[in-house]
Amino acid sequence: MDVGDCPHLPDSILYEIFLYLDHLDVLSVGLVCRQWHAVARDEFLWKELFYRYYRVSREVPRHPAAVSWYEDFQRLYDTIPCVEVQTLTEHNDQVLHLSFSHTGYMFASCSKDCTVKIWNNELAISLLHSSNMRLYNWSYTQFSQFNSDDSLLLVSGVFVGPRNSSSGEIAVISLENFTLLSRVRNKPYDVFGCWLNETNLISGNLHRIGHITSCSVLWLNNAFQGIESENVNVVKRLFKIQNLNASTIRTVMVADCSRYDAPDLLLDYKEQLAAAASPYQVFDLGSDSEEEEVKPKQKVMPEPVAQASPDGGSGTAEDGLQQFLDDILEGRVMPVLSERELETKVAELLARNRTKPPELNQLPTEASTKKKYLIFTTGCLTYSPHQIGIKQILPHQMTTAGPVLGEERRSDEFFDSLDHVIDIHGHIIGMGLSPDHRYLYVNSRSWPRDCVISDPMQPPPIAEEIDLHVFDLKTMKEVKRALRAHRAYTPNDECFFIFLDVSRDFVASGAEDHHGYIWDRHYNICLAKLQHDDVVNSVVFSPIEQELLLTASDDTTIKVWRSPRTVRIHQARKPKPRKLLFSWLMNQKS
């Protein structure tokens, strides 16, 4: 039909034409007339534009919270915190870590300048307090965490002990008057430490048993002990875990199982990896299954055969050890093991009957919503962290009441076993929980696929590409494909932790390539690169506003990033300055 001698093209023809335009042009032509506006807002059109612009696999459905493809396109385009609005320069050395309070009103920063700074999170961020930890023989601060009611701040750092020996220490600072409440030794220092509840925190200690064998002890500490009692302020021992092949427990964190039933975002669409095709295995050490698990490839060593006991039963670990040593001495075991291999084998045998078995049925249920998981990095093949250990903390273990040194064990149970182990097949350099504690995100640098580890002191080379894996802590399975965009360059023996953070819809991470990165959790796509002048060590979202992100770098700065949408809103609120100077000049001329 012609109206005013202007022919109207059918909607189907306009649709085909608009498919050749980019999203900005589509928005522009939608202003021409009502018909063009209606076609320019067509759902099928914006679905095509979405998949084409963001390069998302068409197997991935629309975000479950999205009302339309147009609105979801706008969400990813306009709500990513990628606009730099402020640079904080109060630190004078590398900034290593950032953490927000739960209310989002404050955040803390740790640095190689040995200070922990607490900031007011206002429209223009300002410094609230700075504590210099050199007064307590610290070398630098490396990590901080607010307790659940934001009344206390846990600060972790590297402590210089006698004869310049270095270890870790945790300090607790009151946020009411910024006084130091307690100090707790923490070894190794990259255990970092974490809060278990409002007033109790978890620290670590390391005891050497042999050249490459040790045990890690995790302690529950009271936050309100005097600062003069730093050597005797341990309240309760939680777990004692054996370490083999020079590995140790590091990077502890606590996941709250009670949040699983109300996840912010479910990552369960069909793009999940098939377990058989994935090199990242999850071992459920508490199950009754007798199926043999596939283990990472390693040097094959002969297993000792336990001697039969007089009553027909199997012998003890000591009997097997004696037989194993006799076989070595008499040349029946080939090839001859190195000293390190022999130490590991002996340690495994001695601990076999001295380890408390894992609790059965560890997956969260309706009756166990008060349970929490203790999550940490560990290993079994080499000193570089390549596994994630998971140990459930039962309700009676969340208080300092009861047995102090683990007397609930039988006298012959020397070690605690792990409930789950996730093998990453690479060097783990970062971990973070989603806000609902349902998903664990892990930064790792992978090993060569068919590598063989024959010496625990010489781990395999690691890739420059950083893989970001996602594990569902409710099912203990890996979901989605690994995210990749960021890079790191330091070798195995110099590799350091890069902190990541997860919001409701996004995940962000630092990198050694002088950028921070932001991905969408649902679509698995990289959305933004945030520029710094050096390594980006830490990123953190505001817990109440995911359109605000902070990044910390070796360039000594903290950068504040907001989304284009919030920048426009804040600029619109600013009153326009009056042209007083121009009026004054005109009056002077007259």
Salt bridges, closest charged atoms under 4 A:
GLU43 OE1 - ARG62 NH1 3.11
GLU48 OE1 - ARG58 NH2 2.99
ASP72 OD1 - ARG75 NE 2.74
ASP78 OD2 - ARG568 NH2 2.54
GLU84 OE1 - LYS559 NZ 3.60
ASP113 OD2 - HIS91 ND1 2.90
ASP150 OD1 - HIS102 ND1 3.05
GLU169 OE1 - ARG183 NE 2.95
GLU169 OE2 - ARG185 NE 3.11
ASP190 OD2 - ARG250 NH1 2.64
ASP261 OD1 - LYS474 NZ 3.58
GLU271 OE2 - ARG481 NE 3.14
ASP284 OD1 - HIS420 ND1 3.46
GLU303 OE2 - LYS345 NZ 3.53
GLU318 OE2 - ARG354 NH1 2.77
ASP327 OD1 - ARG332 NH2 2.43
GLU330 OE1 - ARG332 NH1 2.10
GLU341 OE2 - LYS299 NZ 3.32
GLU348 OE1 - LYS345 NZ 3.55
ASP412 OD1 - ARG410 NE 3.25
GLU413 OE2 - ARG410 NH1 2.73
ASP416 OD2 - ARG409 NH2 2.10
ASP419 OD1 - LYS391 NZ 3.66
ASP455 OD1 - ARG340 NH1 2.80
GLU464 OE1 - ARG487 NH2 2.91
GLU465 OE2 - ARG487 NH1 3.34
ASP467 OD1 - ARG484 NH2 2.67
ASP472 OD1 - ARG438 NE 2.66
GLU478 OE2 - HIS469 ND1 3.10
ASP505 OD1 - HIS63 NE2 3.21
ASP505 OD2 - ARG504 NH2 3.01
GLU512 OE2 - ARG445 NH1 3.95
ASP513 OD1 - HIS515 ND1 3.95
ASP520 OD1 - ARG75 NH2 3.28
ASP534 OD1 - HIS514 NE2 3.87
GLU545 OE2 - ARG562 NH1 3.54
GLU547 OE2 - ARG565 NH2 2.81
ASP555 OD2 - HIS532 ND1 2.97
